């Protein structure tokens, strides 16, 4: 008797989600500069918040303890909740700092390898920020400071490279000077018998 084997209908593997094609280089640099600046601002605000976190917790805990009688378990629960929150905040801060460093490196790489596109990307950002500065509700001082930083960055890319301070200055070459020849001397053979 023959046994028929059933063919299983295997699901075809799903295609991985398509990664969008990279934007043009100038847009990619522009996005990287924007990400770098946003991450730097986020890192600064996280640092300020973390500096205040411990004293704020202790203040609120002392206030609550003076109003209500806390038992050991209540104190432990509240402290454990604060520690968990602090641990999550530390992990988030570490991620922000690492991403910020990665984008700083990426922007510096773009600036050294694609100067023209980097200048164009910085120009686009400056133009956009200049237009945003006049909108109601925007912090004009913060935008002006950011524009100044970006303009300085743009000017440093446009400036001719300065000579390295470590390399000694080279004397100018005189093209009219005649080359000097060194005299070759013939080596005399040693006399035999002498030491």
WOHU-V589800 format. One record per residue. N is the residue number from 1. RES is the residue in one small letter. SS is DSSP state (H for helix, E for strand, C for the rest). Layout:
BEGIN
n res ss
N RES SS
N RES SS
END
This chain:
BEGIN
n res ss
1 x C
2 x C
3 x C
4 x C
5 x C
6 x C
7 x C
8 x C
9 x C
10 x C
11 x C
12 x C
13 x C
14 x C
15 x C
16 x C
17 x C
18 x C
19 x C
20 x C
21 x C
22 x C
23 x C
24 x C
25 x H
26 x H
27 x H
28 x H
29 x H
30 x H
31 x H
32 x H
33 x H
34 x H
35 x H
36 x H
37 x H
38 x H
39 x H
40 x H
41 x H
42 x H
43 x H
44 x H
45 x H
46 x H
47 x H
48 x H
49 x H
50 x H
51 x H
52 x H
53 x H
54 x H
55 x H
56 x H
57 x H
58 x H
59 x H
60 x H
61 x H
62 x H
63 x H
64 x H
65 x H
66 x H
67 x H
68 x C
69 x C
70 x C
71 x C
72 x H
73 x H
74 x H
75 x H
76 x H
77 x H
78 x H
79 x H
80 x H
81 x H
82 x H
83 x H
84 x H
85 x H
86 x H
87 x H
88 x H
89 x H
90 x H
91 x H
92 x H
93 x H
94 x H
95 x H
96 x H
97 x H
98 x H
99 x H
100 x H
101 x H
102 x H
103 x H
104 x H
105 x H
106 x H
107 x H
108 x H
109 x H
110 x H
111 x H
112 x H
113 x H
114 x C
115 x H
116 x H
117 x H
118 x H
119 x H
120 x H
121 x H
122 x H
123 x H
124 x H
125 x H
126 x H
127 x H
128 x H
129 x H
130 x H
131 x H
132 x H
133 x H
134 x C
135 x C
136 x C
137 x C
138 x C
139 x C
140 x H
141 x H
142 x H
143 x H
144 x H
145 x H
146 x H
147 x H
148 x H
149 x H
150 x H
151 x H
152 x H
153 x H
154 x H
155 x H
156 x H
157 x H
158 x H
159 x C
160 x C
161 x C
162 x C
163 x C
164 x C
165 x C
166 x C
167 x C
168 x C
169 x C
170 x C
171 x C
172 x C
173 x C
174 x C
175 x C
176 x C
177 x C
178 x C
179 x C
180 x C
181 x C
182 x C
183 x C
184 x C
185 x C
186 x C
187 x C
188 x C
189 x C
190 x C
191 x C
192 x C
193 x C
194 x C
195 x C
END
